[in-house]
Amino acid sequence: MKDNNNSKQVLLSVLGVVILVVAVVGVSFAAFSYSKTGEKVNTITTGTITMSYSENTNGINLTDALPMSDEQGKALAGENNVFDFTVTATINGSGTTTINYDVTATKESDSTLDDSAVKVYLTNIDSNADTQVLKPTKVSLLSTTGSSEASGAPSGQFKLTTGTFTSTGTHKYRLRMWVADDYSNLGSSGTYKLRVSVYGAAAAQ
């Protein structure tokens, strides 16, 4: 009789441990699954255009970066190396409307590198492609927006690309940035920060 009681106690103990393990694993899995569900998407809306991105800031930073060739720069990939963003236009109604937009960049005031030290490269990544939009170009050589841009962009911003929408649609872009390999005044460290914006306005009918 005593052996039966001992067996029951052992069995109950084993069952208790199994249930506890299952419960702990279940809670851990639920917490892990929840933490990995989606990313917060940030949006900036100007007029008829919306730019969305999942990073914390709308741009890209260089910190203590070493010079690299264009081929190396064009191959940059992954988190902290590229800035992916989406430009979306919404056109309501059945009439014909054209929306002009500009993708621009502004340098943060705490950047320490010269504009001539840094290159940018913009590609279109619609349909998982990686098609060149802006060839590797020094920031100092980029054109800047004027006082009467069709997109409504403020003057004095670096222009990365210009486009139009004639119907509701979306374009995906990827920006890469690196220190030019011919820049010799780098010193021991340097930073460069660009913030990206998109401006859009309907063309006059």
FENSUL-V600572 format. One record per backbone hydrogen bond with DSSP energy under -0.5 kcal/mol. CO is the residue of the C=O (numbers start at 1). NH is the residue of the N-H. If there is no record, write none. Layout:
co-><CO,CO>
nh-><NH,NH>
//
This chain:
co-><1,2,3,4,5,6,7,8,9,10,11,12,13,14,15,16,17,18,19,20,21,22,23,24,25,26,27,28,29,30,31,32,34,36,40,42,44,46,46,48,49,50,51,52,53,57,58,60,62,68,69,70,71,73,78,78,81,82,83,85,86,86,87,88,89,89,90,95,98,98,99,100,101,102,102,103,103,104,105,106,108,114,115,115,115,117,118,119,120,121,122,122,123,124,125,126,131,134,137,138,139,143,145,146,149,153,154,157,158,158,161,163,165,166,169,171,172,173,174,175,176,178,179,180,182,190,190,191,191,192,193,194,195,197,199,200,201>
nh-><5,6,7,8,9,10,11,12,13,14,15,16,17,18,19,20,21,22,23,24,25,26,27,28,29,30,31,32,33,34,35,36,37,38,42,53,51,49,200,90,46,88,44,86,42,59,196,194,192,181,73,74,75,76,81,82,177,84,175,173,52,88,171,50,91,169,92,97,100,203,165,201,163,104,199,160,161,197,158,195,111,117,118,139,140,180,139,178,137,176,133,134,174,131,128,129,124,122,120,141,142,159,156,149,152,149,157,145,105,160,103,101,99,97,89,87,125,85,123,83,121,119,68,183,184,64,65,112,113,62,108,60,106,104,102,48,100>
//
